[in-house]
Amino acid sequence: KFPPITILFLTSHSLNPTLLTFMAIASAGLGGWMGLNQTQIRKILAFSSISHLGWMAIIILYNPKLTLLTFYLYSLMTATVFLTLNTIKATKLSTMMTSWTKMPMLNATLMLALLSLAGLPPLTGFLPKWLIIQELTKQELTSTATIIAMLSLLGLFFYLRLAYYSTITLPPNSTNHMKQWHTNKSTSTLLAIFTSLSISLLPLSPMILTTI
């Protein structure tokens, strides 16, 4: 995300607002649509990245600080998801189905992190989308806000599918595993901090808004 965000920041004042809005909506739509039929988790998160870039690009002309806030929160939530997936050694949806029997607590927090990345309230990921829609409405771009909000439902589908596979679905005749309640201490501490921030920053939104 860092190179395209940097380029957008440097060139945003000289870009055509209509073209930038069209590109942002196309990015959000393409990322959501292409991620629907994927089975590899890294591809799903890659198309999720494309979709989130559309949210960042659509508001950069009107409130660059809000774009930065969205970038920071997205990086935080994505780091949480990747750390969790690396800990449970899940690369595809089929391997996520067996991870619940090994680390049930970690899979439960993964579900919350995925729902936060989808932008569901009252989790952290809802904050940037709420602020972007509010800012677009202030700029009298209600139709644009409505379109990009509807396109976020595509991303919500595959995030819910990931959450479903990780916590609700169990394969038939699955092999019993000894539950791993403890992992590497340094990784566990970092993961605990990231997970807490990824799911609980929304109540702090008044304080965060003072920085924008």
Secondary structure as GFF3:
##gff-version 3
##sequence-region A 1 212
A	DSSP	alpha_helix	2	11	.	.	.	ID=ss1
A	DSSP	three_ten_helix	12	14	.	.	.	ID=ss2
A	DSSP	alpha_helix	17	34	.	.	.	ID=ss3
A	DSSP	alpha_helix	41	59	.	.	.	ID=ss4
A	DSSP	alpha_helix	64	88	.	.	.	ID=ss5
A	DSSP	alpha_helix	93	99	.	.	.	ID=ss6
A	DSSP	alpha_helix	104	118	.	.	.	ID=ss7
A	DSSP	alpha_helix	126	138	.	.	.	ID=ss8
A	DSSP	alpha_helix	142	167	.	.	.	ID=ss9
A	DSSP	alpha_helix	185	200	.	.	.	ID=ss10
A	DSSP	three_ten_helix	202	204	.	.	.	ID=ss11
A	DSSP	alpha_helix	205	209	.	.	.	ID=ss12
###
